[in-house]
Amino acid sequence: MNPRVSRSSALASKATGFPIAKIAAKLAIGYTLDEISNDITRETLASFEPTIDYCVVKVPRWTFEKFPDADDSLTTAMKSVGETMAIGRTFKEALQKAIRSLEIGRFGLEADSPDGQGLRREPDEIEKALINPNSNRLFYIYEAARQGMALERIYELSRIDPWFLYNIYQIQSLEQQLRKMARAGIDSQQWDPELLKKVKEYGFSDVQLAKIFDTNEQNIREIRSSKGVRPVYKLVDTCAAEFEAFTPYYYSTYEQENEIRSSNKRKVVILGGGPNRIGQGIEFDYCCVHASFALKEMGIESIMVNSNPILSNRKNPKGSLSSLVARHP
């Protein structure tokens, strides 16, 4: 194998917390995996097989809105301008987080386009969109499920692995349940904490819940917090806590144990530039990294948040705006 570093290597590095570029460089000059130490654990060698206890989802960022006459069908041509990456305990959670981070006016997988109409289309138009890959096919799948199209039929048309379709079906099924509760007049304050936990496990945002129950995001947040359903941060490392990890790289999820390591240092939050777009250079990434270095020289701890996983310095890992936080002491 040629140990080169591709664009996808940056994503894999952020997803696993494994310094792929550094390892590849050392392999290229003759080192072997059992001779290279793992900077993350400082205890294991690079030959130690990574084990992860979370799910990572990458979603491409399209910019067809800037080119209204362009064909948004997807073939072998490169048409995405970037991507977002999200981490969650489940595929459903990570998927909805990644969609939120696209900054396209959606707050999750529900077909809640900015105009409020979603993808309400006729069955024949939906079937055509499922057959031909396009930038909105993920949302057409969700709309097909909403309209009652059988999972087997969606698979027959799209040829997407049924495992992914089934997870999307589960998200849509829970949304249907929530909408029935809303129509029945069941106030969100009457929610059972276990239902709230399930809703968060499925990746639903407070904004989505507020839309379903015709209230506001702050009200949902207060109700959720009062019932003890609050986010915690989990540490990303290559060994699933089998060994101590020294790289402070986190994702948020709704569980009990909080693994974040706090300090008494002064802190500054650095917000990245979001998913890459046409007309936007990599300056946002350059600025983020050097801002972190400058703060370190001042004795200030930086906490970086961003949704673009590529092109970042290994000491400053970044991830989904709705899921990842990196600390640089």
C-alpha positions in Angstrom: 0.0 0.0 0.0 1.2 3.5 -0.8 0.9 5.4 2.5 -0.2 8.6 1.0 -2.6 11.1 2.7 -5.8 11.9 0.8 -8.5 14.4 1.6 -10.5 11.6 3.2 -7.6 11.0 5.6 -8.3 14.2 7.4 -11.9 13.1 8.0 -10.8 9.7 9.2 -8.3 11.3 11.5 -10.9 13.5 13.1 -13.4 10.6 13.3 -11.0 8.3 15.2 -8.7 10.7 16.9 -5.8 9.0 15.1 -3.0 11.2 13.7 -3.0 9.6 10.2 -0.9 12.3 8.5 1.9 12.0 11.0 1.8 8.2 10.9 1.8 8.2 7.1 4.8 10.5 6.9 6.8 8.2 9.2 5.8 5.2 7.3 6.9 6.9 4.1 10.5 7.3 5.4 10.8 3.7 6.6 9.3 3.4 10.0 7.0 0.4 10.7 3.7 0.6 12.7 5.2 -1.2 15.7 8.0 1.5 15.9 5.7 4.5 16.1 4.1 5.7 19.3 0.4 6.8 19.5 0.3 10.5 20.5 -3.3 10.1 21.6 -2.7 7.5 24.4 1.1 7.9 24.9 1.0 4.3 25.9 0.2 2.2 22.8 1.9 1.9 19.5 0.4 2.8 16.1 -0.1 -0.9 15.4 -2.7 -1.0 18.1 -6.0 -1.5 16.3 -8.4 1.5 16.9 -11.6 0.7 18.7 -14.5 3.2 18.7 -17.7 3.3 20.7 -19.5 5.9 18.7 -20.8 6.5 15.2 -19.4 9.1 12.7 -21.4 10.5 9.8 -20.2 12.8 7.0 -22.7 14.6 4.8 -21.6 16.5 1.7 -22.3 20.2 1.3 -23.7 21.2 -2.0 -24.0 24.7 -3.4 -26.5 24.3 -6.2 -28.5 27.3 -4.9 -25.7 29.5 -6.3 -26.2 27.9 -9.8 -30.0 27.6 -10.3 -29.6 26.2 -13.8 -27.0 23.6 -12.9 -28.0 19.9 -12.9 -27.9 18.6 -9.4 -27.8 14.9 -10.4 -24.9 13.1 -8.9 -22.6 11.0 -11.0 -18.8 10.4 -10.9 -18.2 14.1 -11.2 -17.0 16.0 -8.1 -19.8 18.4 -7.2 -19.7 18.8 -3.4 -17.8 21.8 -2.1 -17.1 20.4 1.3 -18.8 18.4 4.0 -19.8 18.3 7.7 -18.9 15.6 10.2 -20.8 14.7 13.3 -20.4 12.1 16.1 -23.1 10.5 18.1 -23.7 7.3 20.0 -26.1 6.2 17.3 -26.2 6.6 13.5 -29.5 8.4 13.8 -28.1 10.9 16.3 -25.0 11.6 14.2 -27.0 11.8 10.9 -29.3 14.5 12.2 -26.4 16.5 13.8 -24.5 16.4 10.5 -27.6 17.7 8.6 -28.0 20.6 11.1 -24.4 21.6 10.6 -24.8 22.0 6.8 -26.3 25.5 7.4 -29.0 25.0 4.7 -32.0 26.0 6.9 -32.7 22.5 8.2 -32.5 21.5 11.8 -32.6 17.7 11.2 -33.8 15.1 8.8 -37.4 16.1 8.8 -38.3 17.7 5.5 -38.5 21.2 7.0 -37.1 23.3 4.2 -36.8 27.1 4.8 -40.2 27.7 3.1 -41.9 25.2 5.5 -43.1 23.0 2.6 -40.3 20.5 2.8 -40.3 18.1 -0.2 -44.0 17.6 -0.6 -44.0 15.9 -4.0 -46.2 13.5 -5.9 -45.3 9.8 -5.7 -44.1 9.5 -9.2 -41.7 12.5 -8.8 -40.4 11.0 -5.5 -39.8 7.6 -7.2 -37.9 9.4 -10.0 -35.7 11.2 -7.4 -35.0 7.9 -5.6 -33.9 6.2 -8.8 -31.6 9.1 -9.9 -29.0 10.2 -7.3 -29.3 13.9 -6.6 -28.4 16.4 -3.9 -31.8 16.1 -2.1 -32.2 12.3 -2.3 -31.7 11.9 1.5 -34.7 14.1 2.0 -36.7 12.4 -0.7 -36.2 9.1 1.1 -37.5 10.7 4.3 -40.5 12.1 2.4 -41.2 8.7 0.9 -41.3 7.2 4.3 -43.6 10.0 5.5 -46.0 9.2 2.7 -46.0 5.5 3.6 -43.9 4.1 0.8 -42.6 0.6 1.9 -39.0 0.3 2.9 -38.6 -2.6 0.3 -39.9 -0.3 -2.4 -37.4 2.5 -1.5 -34.6 0.0 -1.5 -35.8 -1.3 -4.9 -35.6 2.2 -6.3 -32.5 3.6 -4.6 -30.5 0.4 -4.0 -29.3 2.0 -0.8 -28.4 -0.5 1.9 -31.6 -1.4 3.9 -29.7 -0.8 7.2 -29.5 3.0 6.4 -33.1 3.1 5.1 -34.4 1.3 8.3 -32.7 3.9 10.5 -34.2 6.7 8.5 -37.6 4.9 8.8 -37.1 4.8 12.6 -36.5 8.6 12.7 -39.6 9.2 10.7 -41.7 6.8 12.8 -40.7 8.7 16.0 -41.6 12.0 14.3 -45.0 10.7 13.4 -45.5 9.6 17.1 -44.5 13.1 18.3 -46.9 14.8 15.8 -49.8 12.5 17.0 -49.0 13.6 20.5 -49.1 17.3 19.4 -52.4 16.8 17.6 -53.8 15.1 20.7 -53.0 18.2 22.8 -50.3 16.4 24.8 -48.2 19.3 26.1 -44.5 18.9 26.0 -44.4 19.5 29.8 -46.2 16.1 30.2 -43.4 14.2 28.4 -41.9 11.2 30.1 -38.1 11.6 30.6 -37.6 8.3 28.9 -39.3 9.6 25.8 -37.2 12.7 25.8 -34.0 10.6 26.1 -35.2 8.5 23.1 -35.9 11.7 21.1 -32.4 12.8 21.8 -30.9 9.4 21.0 -32.6 9.7 17.6 -30.9 13.1 17.1 -33.9 15.4 17.3 -33.0 19.0 18.1 -34.9 21.4 20.4 -35.8 23.5 17.3 -37.4 20.4 15.6 -39.4 19.6 18.8 -40.5 23.3 19.1 -41.8 23.2 15.5 -43.7 20.0 16.1 -45.3 21.2 19.4 -45.8 24.8 18.2 -43.7 26.4 20.9 -40.2 27.9 21.1 -36.8 26.4 21.4 -36.1 27.9 24.8 -39.3 26.4 26.2 -38.2 22.9 25.0 -34.8 23.4 26.5 -36.2 24.4 29.9 -38.6 21.4 30.0 -35.9 19.0 28.9 -33.5 20.4 31.6 -36.1 20.2 34.3 -36.5 16.5 33.6 -32.8 15.8 33.8 -32.2 15.3 30.0 -29.0 17.3 29.5 -26.0 16.8 27.1 -22.7 15.4 28.3 -19.4 15.3 26.5 -17.6 12.1 25.6 -13.9 11.9 24.9 -12.8 10.8 21.4 -9.9 8.4 21.4 -8.7 5.4 19.5 -9.1 2.9 22.3 -12.6 3.4 23.6 -11.2 4.2 27.1 -9.2 1.0 27.2 -6.2 3.2 27.8 -6.0 6.8 29.0 -6.2 9.4 26.2 -4.4 12.7 26.5 -5.9 14.5 23.5 -8.9 16.5 24.7 -11.3 16.0 21.8 -15.0 15.7 22.6 -18.5 15.1 21.1 -21.8 15.8 22.9 -24.5 13.3 23.5 -27.4 12.6 25.9 -26.1 10.2 28.5 -25.2 10.2 32.2 -21.4 10.3 32.5 -19.6 13.5 31.5 -16.0 12.9 30.5 -14.9 16.5 29.9 -11.8 17.6 31.8 -12.2 21.1 33.2 -9.4 23.4 34.2 -9.1 26.7 36.1 -7.4 28.5 33.1 -9.0 31.4 31.4 -10.8 30.1 28.3 -11.8 31.5 24.9 -14.2 29.8 22.4 -13.1 29.9 18.8 -15.9 29.3 16.3 -14.8 28.0 12.9 -16.2 29.1 9.5 -18.7 26.3 9.1 -19.0 24.0 6.0 -16.9 25.0 3.1 -18.5 26.9 0.2 -17.6 28.1 -3.2 -16.0 31.5 -2.9 -14.7 30.7 0.6 -11.0 30.0 1.0 -9.3 28.0 3.8 -8.5 31.3 5.6 -11.0 30.4 8.3 -9.0 27.3 9.2 -5.7 29.1 9.1 -7.2 31.8 11.4 -8.6 29.2 13.8 -5.3 27.4 14.2 -3.2 30.5 14.7 -5.7 32.0 17.0 -5.3 28.9 19.2 -1.5 29.2 19.0 -1.7 32.9 20.0 -4.0 32.2 22.9 -1.7 29.4 24.1 1.2 31.9 24.2 -1.0 34.2 26.3 -1.7 31.3 28.8 -5.3 31.1 27.7 -7.0 27.8 26.9 -8.9 27.7 23.6 -12.0 25.7 22.9 -12.5 25.3 19.2 -15.9 24.4 17.6 -16.4 23.8 13.8 -18.3 21.7 11.4 -15.6 21.2 8.7 -13.4 18.3 9.5 -10.7 18.8 6.8 -7.6 20.9 6.7 -7.2 21.4 10.4 -4.0 21.1 12.4 -3.8 17.9 14.4 -3.4 19.7 17.6 -6.6 21.5 16.9 -9.1 18.8 15.9 -12.6 20.0 14.9 -15.9 18.5 14.1 -19.6 19.1 13.9 -20.8 22.4 15.3 -23.6 20.4 17.0 -21.3 17.7 18.3 -17.6 18.4 18.7 -15.4 20.5 20.9 -11.6 20.5 20.9 -9.6 21.9 23.8 -6.1 23.3 23.3 -4.4 24.0 26.7 
